[in-house]
Amino acid sequence: AQKITQTQPGMFVQEKEAVTLDCTYDTSDQSYGLFWYKQPSSGEMIFLIYQGSYDEQNATEGRYSLNFQKARKSANLVISASQLGDSAMYFCAMREGRGSYIPTFGRGTSLIVHP
Amino acid sequence: DVKVTQSSRYLVKRTGEKVFLECVQDMDHENMFWYRQDPGLGLRLIYFSYDVKMKEKGDIPEGYSVSREKKERFSLILESASTNQTSMYLCASSPRTVPRTEAFFGQGTRLTVV
């Protein structure tokens, strides 16, 4: 069974609109961390945002926010005011367990921002 | 600026060749990882290392081996390259004891086996 599920292979959004990229996860650990990465066509993986399982507040970093719903085991990425440069692959990842250090990745969502 | 550097951006090798992919990090991280990325499959872990000379198999280790003789360097070895190993290979590193810290990635190596 997949630990990280991203159900949207591709998404389209109009420039300046907001978009939500879905991510659900599966773990029996109480302590875990959730990450989102962006991968432009150049190939490098760019870290965007982190949410810890014990964090009370949803994480935010500039135009990125993480909609964390623990009971539903979902960690959706919200990008506000989309820009053309946001066109990329987006990966959700999880690191399980206290002291664990191995990130497990989803299959990714390809986001295209239209002008 | 923190850095993970992979030795090649693009590589073309012949079937049966022994292939070395090198990765160096300058952040003094204990953990290093090799992932393989294929369209529609995301990133799959091949091997990881949590210390010098220590290694653990990931999800898809078959056909690969690794070497970590120095803390900063983690090498992925394809003993006898095959066409089904044509892929994008990503190296990453992270500190061992800081759970909130993300993994840092190299720029990736696009390997084509012909």
Chai-1 contact restraints between the chains, C-beta under 6 A:
chainA,res_idxA,chainB,res_idxB,connection_type,confidence,min_distance_angstrom,max_distance_angstrom,comment,restraint_id
A,F35,B,E102,contact,1.0,0.0,6.0,A-B,restraint_1
A,G43,B,G108,contact,1.0,0.0,6.0,A-B,restraint_2
A,E44,B,Q107,contact,1.0,0.0,6.0,A-B,restraint_3
A,M45,B,F105,contact,1.0,0.0,6.0,A-B,restraint_4
A,F47,B,E102,contact,1.0,0.0,6.0,A-B,restraint_5
A,Y101,B,N31,contact,1.0,0.0,6.0,A-B,restraint_6
A,Y101,B,S94,contact,1.0,0.0,6.0,A-B,restraint_7
A,Y101,B,R96,contact,1.0,0.0,6.0,A-B,restraint_8
A,I102,B,F48,contact,1.0,0.0,6.0,A-B,restraint_9
A,P103,B,A103,contact,1.0,0.0,6.0,A-B,restraint_10
A,F105,B,G42,contact,1.0,0.0,6.0,A-B,restraint_11
A,F105,B,L43,contact,1.0,0.0,6.0,A-B,restraint_12
A,G106,B,G42,contact,1.0,0.0,6.0,A-B,restraint_13
A,R107,B,G42,contact,1.0,0.0,6.0,A-B,restraint_14
A,G108,B,G42,contact,1.0,0.0,6.0,A-B,restraint_15
